[in-house]
Amino acid sequence: MSIYAIRTTSGREDIVIDIMSTKIRSDGLDVKSVFHPAEIKGYVFAEGSSGAVHKAVQGLLHIRGIIDKPVPINDIKHFIETERKDRIRPEESNIVEIIGGPFKREKGKITRVDSVKDEVTIELLDASIPIPVTIATEFIKILKRNKKKTEEEKE
């Protein structure tokens, strides 16, 4: 088994994955996985034998070609690792800075934490009216933690 890079129309990678997955299942092809790292536009990667990968893309829309040389796992390993090194624990009323996405460099106060989806809802501080923004915790940096003290701790 090797990993092969498939050139696609940029922005159509998810469609290619859906179509390929359907074809792989229906034809019983020996392709173990198909994935698209968000950081790489115009490419989809498939793990399988060369023949099976070629059959999986044959005649599909948005396919621009296949790179016949297998991709070494070390070249794409950082795209497929799921381990998060610095997992933060945001809490309500923390003051945070957004470090990615359209609200990058904005500061806000956490109003809700969704630990299942790993998201927080933030009210932007510099907005003239409170605007709630829901964002993944990987795109925030905690600037100030507000410690909530109970009545017992104060005494």
HUKABEL-V663860 format. One line per field, one symbol per residue. phi: phi as a letter, one per 30 degrees, with the letter a starting at -180 (. if undefined). burial: 1 if it has 24 or more other ideal C-beta (glycine too) atoms within 12 Angstrom, else 0. A space follows every 50 residues. Layout:
phi: ???
burial: ???
This chain:
phi: .bccccdbddjcdddeddddddddddciddcdabbbdddcdibbcbclde ddddddceiddicclbcddeddeddbeddcdcdcdcdccdbeidcbcdca jdceidcacdcaccdddibbcbcdddddbdcdbcbdddcbbdcbccddcd ddddd
burial: 01111111000110011011101100001010111100000011111101 01110110010110011000100001000000000001010001111100 00100111111010000001111110000000111010111100000000 00000
